């Protein structure tokens, strides 16, 4: 009976092991632990972190800074919100899979919370296909497995940055997690800039400074307006806006912990991507 039960369990297999992070469990564990050890110390009580979704070789140190900012908290559930890169349907997509897998093992999805979120709107749906095609949430999982080994996850993909969709997600999160704040870590996986070569109006400051200023001021509406006008190319702007709009969830302190440009690793300025670790507490 147990074997049959496991055979029926849906597991979202890892898709970027060996590409974005080591495929061998021991190598991955060692690299994550080393990145966390080398990350600067922070208050470590953050309720919301913003972490990049690049390969560890490019932004692992940045992601480690973000996660270390929450390392002292006792986390029961990690809510991970990321952009769906392939399609842009006006939907919020949760997984059908009951577990997500990395070389470090499987991490359970809190299906009860998934079910609660589903009741909030018909625009929230379960579909494994977008999750099977998307890397942005997966790159966060090893940090969760190392720092919060008992935690489960709620993986959320946003395929739209429309204001109505952002408000819908924020309201669903508020209804579902307002009594669970103390044991929940919210993670938005976002690259602060994603397309430095795009043809867009010039913002009043360099793009990454403009985007960071909006985040620091928790100007969630400004973030969406700037994204719509292509003044910023923040990959994950919708998730950032949704969480920052929940003013009662977090304190007023927004800390920029680390910033980095992909050209520092690739030694090329062409289409360089800007990463940042940000904590809200």
Helices and strands as residue ranges (DSSP letters): H 2-8, E 11-12, H 25-38, E 48-51, H 56-68, E 77-83, E 92-94, E 99-102, E 105-108, H 111-118, E 124-126, H 128-132, H 138-147, E 152-158, H 163-177, G 181-183, E 184-189, H 207-216, H 220-228, H 237-244, E 254-261, H 263-266, E 274-280
